[in-house]
């Protein structure tokens, strides 16, 4: 049996993952009325954001805010929720290493 490297993903596989996960957004890009109110309150800038490893971590991470309905779930970095807590800057996978 070949050893499976769970970190190495083809572009097509990463695109497929993104297409599946992006459907679970809390906030949609088409919600023009709300965009200005949450542009500075996105998951990637929240103090409870934990980016995933590898290239997928450039767009996705886990929420660790116990007050959030998304606690313990993988989220898109440009999504958000009503219990956002500012980290003071955008959090990247390199910050976790």
N, CA, C and O atoms as a GROMACS GRO file, in nm:
protein
  388
    1UNK      N    1   0.084  -0.118   0.000
    1UNK     CA    2   0.000   0.000   0.000
    1UNK      C    3   0.089   0.125   0.000
    1UNK      O    4   0.184   0.133   0.077
    2UNK      N    5   0.057   0.220  -0.085
    2UNK     CA    6   0.132   0.346  -0.090
    2UNK      C    7   0.098   0.431   0.032
    2UNK      O    8  -0.015   0.432   0.080
    3UNK      N    9   0.199   0.502   0.080
    3UNK     CA   10   0.174   0.594   0.191
    3UNK      C   11   0.105   0.718   0.137
    3UNK      O   12   0.148   0.775   0.037
    4UNK      N   13  -0.001   0.760   0.202
    4UNK     CA   14  -0.077   0.877   0.158
    4UNK      C   15  -0.025   1.000   0.231
    4UNK      O   16  -0.020   1.003   0.354
    5UNK      N   17   0.013   1.100   0.155
    5UNK     CA   18   0.059   1.226   0.213
    5UNK      C   19  -0.059   1.321   0.219
    5UNK      O   20  -0.100   1.377   0.117
    6UNK      N   21  -0.115   1.340   0.338
    6UNK     CA   22  -0.237   1.420   0.352
    6UNK      C   23  -0.213   1.569   0.333
    6UNK      O   24  -0.309   1.645   0.321
    7UNK      N   25  -0.088   1.613   0.329
    7UNK     CA   26  -0.060   1.755   0.312
    7UNK      C   27  -0.050   1.793   0.165
    7UNK      O   28  -0.088   1.903   0.126
    8UNK      N   29   0.000   1.701   0.082
    8UNK     CA   30   0.017   1.731  -0.060
    8UNK      C   31  -0.116   1.718  -0.132
    8UNK      O   32  -0.177   1.611  -0.134
    9UNK      N   33  -0.159   1.827  -0.190
    9UNK     CA   34  -0.286   1.830  -0.263
    9UNK      C   35  -0.262   1.894  -0.398
    9UNK      O   36  -0.184   1.988  -0.411
   10UNK      N   37  -0.329   1.842  -0.499
   10UNK     CA   38  -0.321   1.902  -0.631
   10UNK      C   39  -0.406   2.029  -0.632
   10UNK      O   40  -0.492   2.047  -0.545
   11UNK      N   41  -0.384   2.115  -0.729
   11UNK     CA   42  -0.465   2.236  -0.742
   11UNK      C   43  -0.612   2.201  -0.757
   11UNK      O   44  -0.698   2.267  -0.699
   12UNK      N   45  -0.642   2.097  -0.835
   12UNK     CA   46  -0.781   2.056  -0.856
   12UNK      C   47  -0.844   2.011  -0.725
   12UNK      O   48  -0.960   2.042  -0.697
   13UNK      N   49  -0.768   1.938  -0.644
   13UNK     CA   50  -0.821   1.892  -0.516
   13UNK      C   51  -0.845   2.009  -0.421
   13UNK      O   52  -0.947   2.014  -0.352
   14UNK      N   53  -0.751   2.105  -0.417
   14UNK     CA   54  -0.768   2.224  -0.333
   14UNK      C   55  -0.888   2.306  -0.379
   14UNK      O   56  -0.964   2.358  -0.297
   15UNK      N   57  -0.906   2.318  -0.511
   15UNK     CA   58  -1.022   2.391  -0.564
   15UNK      C   59  -1.152   2.323  -0.523
   15UNK      O   60  -1.250   2.390  -0.489
   16UNK      N   61  -1.154   2.190  -0.525
   16UNK     CA   62  -1.273   2.114  -0.486
   16UNK      C   63  -1.304   2.135  -0.338
   16UNK      O   64  -1.420   2.151  -0.300
   17UNK      N   65  -1.200   2.134  -0.254
   17UNK     CA   66  -1.219   2.158  -0.111
   17UNK      C   67  -1.276   2.297  -0.090
   17UNK      O   68  -1.372   2.315  -0.015
   18UNK      N   69  -1.217   2.396  -0.156
   18UNK     CA   70  -1.265   2.534  -0.143
   18UNK      C   71  -1.410   2.546  -0.187
   18UNK      O   72  -1.491   2.610  -0.119
   19UNK      N   73  -1.444   2.486  -0.299
   19UNK     CA   74  -1.582   2.493  -0.350
   19UNK      C   75  -1.682   2.433  -0.251
   19UNK      O   76  -1.793   2.486  -0.235
   20UNK      N   77  -1.645   2.325  -0.185
   20UNK     CA   78  -1.734   2.265  -0.085
   20UNK      C   79  -1.745   2.351   0.040
   20UNK      O   80  -1.856   2.376   0.089
   21UNK      N   81  -1.633   2.396   0.091
   21UNK     CA   82  -1.631   2.469   0.218
   21UNK      C   83  -1.688   2.610   0.206
   21UNK      O   84  -1.748   2.660   0.301
   22UNK      N   85  -1.672   2.674   0.091
   22UNK     CA   86  -1.716   2.812   0.076
   22UNK      C   87  -1.869   2.822   0.084
   22UNK      O   88  -1.922   2.928   0.118
   23UNK      N   89  -1.938   2.715   0.055
   23UNK     CA   90  -2.085   2.715   0.063
   23UNK      C   91  -2.135   2.730   0.206
   23UNK      O   92  -2.252   2.762   0.227
   24UNK      N   93  -2.048   2.708   0.303
   24UNK     CA   94  -2.086   2.714   0.444
   24UNK      C   95  -2.064   2.853   0.506
   24UNK      O   96  -2.068   2.868   0.628
   25UNK      N   97  -2.042   2.954   0.421
   25UNK     CA   98  -2.018   3.089   0.474
   25UNK      C   99  -2.138   3.141   0.551
   25UNK      O  100  -2.253   3.111   0.519
   26UNK      N  101  -2.110   3.219   0.653
   26UNK     CA  102  -2.214   3.287   0.730
   26UNK      C  103  -2.257   3.414   0.657
   26UNK      O  104  -2.375   3.450   0.657
   27UNK      N  105  -2.161   3.481   0.596
   27UNK     CA  106  -2.188   3.607   0.526
   27UNK      C  107  -2.157   3.591   0.378
   27UNK      O  108  -2.051   3.541   0.341
   28UNK      N  109  -2.251   3.634   0.295
   28UNK     CA  110  -2.232   3.622   0.151
   28UNK      C  111  -2.182   3.750   0.089
   28UNK      O  112  -2.213   3.859   0.136
   29UNK      N  113  -2.104   3.737  -0.016
   29UNK     CA  114  -2.052   3.854  -0.087
   29UNK      C  115  -2.162   3.934  -0.154
   29UNK      O  116  -2.144   4.052  -0.185
   30UNK      N  117  -2.276   3.872  -0.176
   30UNK     CA  118  -2.386   3.942  -0.243
   30UNK      C  119  -2.466   4.030  -0.148
   30UNK      O  120  -2.553   4.105  -0.192
   31UNK      N  121  -2.439   4.020  -0.019
   31UNK     CA  122  -2.510   4.101   0.080
   31UNK      C  123  -2.449   4.241   0.087
   31UNK      O  124  -2.381   4.274   0.184
   32UNK      N  125  -2.472   4.321  -0.015
   32UNK     CA  126  -2.410   4.453  -0.026
   32UNK      C  127  -2.440   4.542   0.094
   32UNK      O  128  -2.354   4.620   0.136
   33UNK      N  129  -2.560   4.533   0.149
   33UNK     CA  130  -2.597   4.618   0.262
   33UNK      C  131  -2.511   4.591   0.385
   33UNK      O  132  -2.482   4.684   0.461
   34UNK      N  133  -2.470   4.469   0.404
   34UNK     CA  134  -2.394   4.432   0.523
   34UNK      C  135  -2.243   4.443   0.507
   34UNK      O  136  -2.170   4.447   0.606
   35UNK      N  137  -2.194   4.448   0.383
   35UNK     CA  138  -2.049   4.442   0.360
   35UNK      C  139  -1.971   4.548   0.437
   35UNK      O  140  -1.869   4.516   0.498
   36UNK      N  141  -2.015   4.671   0.436
   36UNK     CA  142  -1.939   4.776   0.503
   36UNK      C  143  -1.934   4.755   0.654
   36UNK      O  144  -1.835   4.788   0.718
   37UNK      N  145  -2.039   4.700   0.710
   37UNK     CA  146  -2.044   4.683   0.855
   37UNK      C  147  -1.952   4.571   0.904
   37UNK      O  148  -1.910   4.572   1.020
   38UNK      N  149  -1.919   4.475   0.818
   38UNK     CA  150  -1.835   4.365   0.863
   38UNK      C  151  -1.701   4.353   0.793
   38UNK      O  152  -1.629   4.255   0.813
   39UNK      N  153  -1.666   4.451   0.710
   39UNK     CA  154  -1.540   4.441   0.636
   39UNK      C  155  -1.419   4.434   0.730
   39UNK      O  156  -1.319   4.370   0.697
   40UNK      N  157  -1.426   4.500   0.845
   40UNK     CA  158  -1.315   4.496   0.941
   40UNK      C  159  -1.333   4.389   1.047
   40UNK      O  160  -1.254   4.381   1.142
   41UNK      N  161  -1.435   4.306   1.034
   41UNK     CA  162  -1.462   4.202   1.134
   41UNK      C  163  -1.469   4.065   1.068
   41UNK      O  164  -1.569   3.995   1.078
   42UNK      N  165  -1.359   4.028   1.000
   42UNK     CA  166  -1.354   3.900   0.931
   42UNK      C  167  -1.273   3.799   1.013
   42UNK      O  168  -1.185   3.837   1.090
   43UNK      N  169  -1.305   3.674   0.996
   43UNK     CA  170  -1.243   3.566   1.075
   43UNK      C  171  -1.091   3.576   1.081
   43UNK      O  172  -1.032   3.557   1.187
   44UNK      N  173  -1.027   3.605   0.969
   44UNK     CA  174  -0.881   3.609   0.964
   44UNK      C  175  -0.819   3.714   1.053
   44UNK      O  176  -0.700   3.708   1.082
   45UNK      N  177  -0.898   3.811   1.097
   45UNK     CA  178  -0.848   3.915   1.186
   45UNK      C  179  -0.899   3.900   1.329
   45UNK      O  180  -0.882   3.991   1.411
   46UNK      N  181  -0.960   3.787   1.359
   46UNK     CA  182  -1.017   3.763   1.493
   46UNK      C  183  -0.912   3.696   1.583
   46UNK      O  184  -0.835   3.613   1.536
   47UNK      N  185  -0.910   3.731   1.709
   47UNK     CA  186  -0.812   3.674   1.801
   47UNK      C  187  -0.836   3.526   1.826
   47UNK      O  188  -0.748   3.458   1.879
   48UNK      N  189  -0.951   3.474   1.789
   48UNK     CA  190  -0.983   3.332   1.808
   48UNK      C  191  -0.961   3.250   1.680
   48UNK      O  192  -0.998   3.132   1.677
   49UNK      N  193  -0.903   3.309   1.578
   49UNK     CA  194  -0.877   3.243   1.449
   49UNK      C  195  -0.751   3.160   1.459
   49UNK      O  196  -0.647   3.210   1.501
   50UNK      N  197  -0.758   3.032   1.420
   50UNK     CA  198  -0.641   2.944   1.414
   50UNK      C  199  -0.631   2.895   1.270
   50UNK      O  200  -0.706   2.806   1.230
   51UNK      N  201  -0.537   2.952   1.189
   51UNK     CA  202  -0.526   2.911   1.049
   51UNK      C  203  -0.485   2.765   1.036
   51UNK      O  204  -0.409   2.713   1.118
   52UNK      N  205  -0.536   2.700   0.933
   52UNK     CA  206  -0.494   2.563   0.903
   52UNK      C  207  -0.352   2.566   0.847
   52UNK      O  208  -0.304   2.671   0.805
   53UNK      N  209  -0.285   2.452   0.848
   53UNK     CA  210  -0.150   2.442   0.794
   53UNK      C  211  -0.152   2.435   0.642
   53UNK      O  212  -0.256   2.406   0.582
   54UNK      N  213  -0.039   2.463   0.582
   54UNK     CA  214  -0.024   2.450   0.438
   54UNK      C  215  -0.099   2.557   0.360
   54UNK      O  216  -0.145   2.657   0.416
   55UNK      N  217  -0.111   2.534   0.230
   55UNK     CA  218  -0.174   2.633   0.143
   55UNK      C  219  -0.319   2.657   0.178
   55UNK      O  220  -0.369   2.768   0.161
   56UNK      N  221  -0.388   2.555   0.225
   56UNK     CA  222  -0.529   2.571   0.260
   56UNK      C  223  -0.542   2.671   0.376
   56UNK      O  224  -0.646   2.736   0.391
   57UNK      N  225  -0.439   2.684   0.458
   57UNK     CA  226  -0.439   2.779   0.569
   57UNK      C  227  -0.433   2.924   0.527
   57UNK      O  228  -0.455   3.013   0.608
   58UNK      N  229  -0.404   2.948   0.399
   58UNK     CA  230  -0.407   3.085   0.348
   58UNK      C  231  -0.550   3.135   0.336
   58UNK      O  232  -0.572   3.256   0.331
   59UNK      N  233  -0.647   3.046   0.333
   59UNK     CA  234  -0.788   3.085   0.320
   59UNK      C  235  -0.877   3.032   0.432
   59UNK      O  236  -0.985   3.086   0.454
   60UNK      N  237  -0.834   2.928   0.502
   60UNK     CA  238  -0.921   2.863   0.600
   60UNK      C  239  -0.852   2.843   0.734
   60UNK      O  240  -0.730   2.828   0.742
   61UNK      N  241  -0.934   2.843   0.838
   61UNK     CA  242  -0.884   2.818   0.972
   61UNK      C  243  -0.999   2.772   1.061
   61UNK      O  244  -1.114   2.765   1.018
   62UNK      N  245  -0.966   2.743   1.184
   62UNK     CA  246  -1.067   2.700   1.280
   62UNK      C  247  -1.103   2.814   1.374
   62UNK      O  248  -1.017   2.894   1.413
   63UNK      N  249  -1.228   2.820   1.408
   63UNK     CA  250  -1.276   2.917   1.508
   63UNK      C  251  -1.259   2.853   1.645
   63UNK      O  252  -1.295   2.738   1.666
   64UNK      N  253  -1.203   2.931   1.740
   64UNK     CA  254  -1.186   2.879   1.876
   64UNK      C  255  -1.257   2.967   1.980
   64UNK      O  256  -1.222   2.966   2.098
   65UNK      N  257  -1.357   3.042   1.934
   65UNK     CA  258  -1.433   3.129   2.023
   65UNK      C  259  -1.554   3.053   2.077
   65UNK      O  260  -1.647   3.023   2.003
   66UNK      N  261  -1.552   3.022   2.206
   66UNK     CA  262  -1.661   2.945   2.267
   66UNK      C  263  -1.796   3.015   2.255
   66UNK      O  264  -1.900   2.950   2.264
   67UNK      N  265  -1.796   3.146   2.235
   67UNK     CA  266  -1.921   3.222   2.222
   67UNK      C  267  -1.976   3.221   2.079
   67UNK      O  268  -2.089   3.262   2.056
   68UNK      N  269  -1.896   3.175   1.985
   68UNK     CA  270  -1.936   3.176   1.844
   68UNK      C  271  -2.014   3.049   1.808
   68UNK      O  272  -1.985   2.941   1.859
   69UNK      N  273  -2.114   3.063   1.721
   69UNK     CA  274  -2.184   2.944   1.673
   69UNK      C  275  -2.094   2.857   1.585
   69UNK      O  276  -2.130   2.745   1.550
   70UNK      N  277  -1.976   2.909   1.549
   70UNK     CA  278  -1.884   2.837   1.461
   70UNK      C  279  -1.763   2.781   1.537
   70UNK      O  280  -1.668   2.734   1.474
   71UNK      N  281  -1.766   2.784   1.669
   71UNK     CA  282  -1.658   2.731   1.751
   71UNK      C  283  -1.627   2.586   1.711
   71UNK      O  284  -1.717   2.502   1.703
   72UNK      N  285  -1.499   2.559   1.686
   72UNK     CA  286  -1.457   2.424   1.651
   72UNK      C  287  -1.482   2.386   1.507
   72UNK      O  288  -1.466   2.269   1.470
   73UNK      N  289  -1.520   2.483   1.423
   73UNK     CA  290  -1.549   2.454   1.282
   73UNK      C  291  -1.452   2.528   1.192
   73UNK      O  292  -1.405   2.637   1.225
   74UNK      N  293  -1.423   2.468   1.077
   74UNK     CA  294  -1.340   2.532   0.976
   74UNK      C  295  -1.421   2.644   0.911
   74UNK      O  296  -1.536   2.625   0.872
   75UNK      N  297  -1.357   2.761   0.900
   75UNK     CA  298  -1.423   2.878   0.844
   75UNK      C  299  -1.337   2.941   0.736
   75UNK      O  300  -1.215   2.924   0.735
   76UNK      N  301  -1.400   3.014   0.643
   76UNK     CA  302  -1.331   3.092   0.541
   76UNK      C  303  -1.281   3.220   0.606
   76UNK      O  304  -1.354   3.282   0.684
   77UNK      N  305  -1.157   3.261   0.577
   77UNK     CA  306  -1.098   3.375   0.646
   77UNK      C  307  -1.174   3.506   0.626
   77UNK      O  308  -1.163   3.596   0.710
   78UNK      N  309  -1.249   3.519   0.518
   78UNK     CA  310  -1.323   3.643   0.493
   78UNK      C  311  -1.468   3.635   0.540
   78UNK      O  312  -1.548   3.724   0.511
   79UNK      N  313  -1.501   3.530   0.612
   79UNK     CA  314  -1.634   3.520   0.672
   79UNK      C  315  -1.629   3.591   0.807
   79UNK      O  316  -1.530   3.657   0.838
   80UNK      N  317  -1.732   3.580   0.885
   80UNK     CA  318  -1.733   3.643   1.016
   80UNK      C  319  -1.859   3.609   1.092
   80UNK      O  320  -1.948   3.541   1.040
   81UNK      N  321  -1.866   3.658   1.215
   81UNK     CA  322  -1.985   3.638   1.297
   81UNK      C  323  -2.001   3.756   1.392
   81UNK      O  324  -1.919   3.847   1.392
   82UNK      N  325  -2.105   3.753   1.472
   82UNK     CA  326  -2.137   3.866   1.558
   82UNK      C  327  -2.053   3.875   1.686
   82UNK      O  328  -2.066   3.973   1.759
   83UNK      N  329  -1.968   3.777   1.714
   83UNK     CA  330  -1.887   3.782   1.835
   83UNK      C  331  -1.737   3.796   1.803
   83UNK      O  332  -1.652   3.748   1.878
   84UNK      N  333  -1.707   3.862   1.691
   84UNK     CA  334  -1.570   3.890   1.648
   84UNK      C  335  -1.494   3.965   1.757
   84UNK      O  336  -1.549   4.056   1.820
   85UNK      N  337  -1.366   3.926   1.779
   85UNK     CA  338  -1.278   3.998   1.872
   85UNK      C  339  -1.150   4.031   1.796
   85UNK      O  340  -1.079   3.940   1.753
   86UNK      N  341  -1.121   4.158   1.779
   86UNK     CA  342  -1.009   4.205   1.698
   86UNK      C  343  -0.875   4.154   1.752
   86UNK      O  344  -0.845   4.167   1.870
   87UNK      N  345  -0.795   4.094   1.662
   87UNK     CA  346  -0.661   4.046   1.697
   87UNK      C  347  -0.557   4.155   1.682
   87UNK      O  348  -0.442   4.139   1.725
   88UNK      N  349  -0.596   4.267   1.621
   88UNK     CA  350  -0.501   4.375   1.599
   88UNK      C  351  -0.431   4.365   1.465
   88UNK      O  352  -0.369   4.462   1.420
   89UNK      N  353  -0.439   4.250   1.402
   89UNK     CA  354  -0.381   4.228   1.269
   89UNK      C  355  -0.435   4.097   1.214
   89UNK      O  356  -0.497   4.019   1.285
   90UNK      N  357  -0.409   4.075   1.086
   90UNK     CA  358  -0.451   3.952   1.020
   90UNK      C  359  -0.360   3.839   1.067
   90UNK      O  360  -0.239   3.857   1.074
   91UNK      N  361  -0.417   3.723   1.099
   91UNK     CA  362  -0.342   3.608   1.148
   91UNK      C  363  -0.316   3.512   1.031
   91UNK      O  364  -0.409   3.476   0.959
   92UNK      N  365  -0.190   3.470   1.013
   92UNK     CA  366  -0.152   3.381   0.903
   92UNK      C  367  -0.096   3.250   0.957
   92UNK      O  368  -0.062   3.242   1.076
   93UNK      N  369  -0.085   3.146   0.873
   93UNK     CA  370  -0.029   3.018   0.919
   93UNK      C  371   0.112   3.034   0.978
   93UNK      O  372   0.149   2.961   1.070
   94UNK      N  373   0.190   3.129   0.927
   94UNK     CA  374   0.326   3.150   0.977
   94UNK      C  375   0.326   3.197   1.122
   94UNK      O  376   0.422   3.173   1.195
   95UNK      N  377   0.219   3.264   1.165
   95UNK     CA  378   0.210   3.312   1.303
   95UNK      C  379   0.196   3.197   1.402
   95UNK      O  380   0.231   3.212   1.519
   96UNK      N  381   0.147   3.084   1.356
   96UNK     CA  382   0.121   2.969   1.443
   96UNK      C  383   0.246   2.882   1.459
   96UNK      O  384   0.263   2.816   1.561
   97UNK      N  385   0.330   2.881   1.357
   97UNK     CA  386   0.448   2.792   1.356
   97UNK      C  387   0.542   2.816   1.471
   97UNK      O  388   0.644   2.748   1.482
   0.00000   0.00000   0.00000
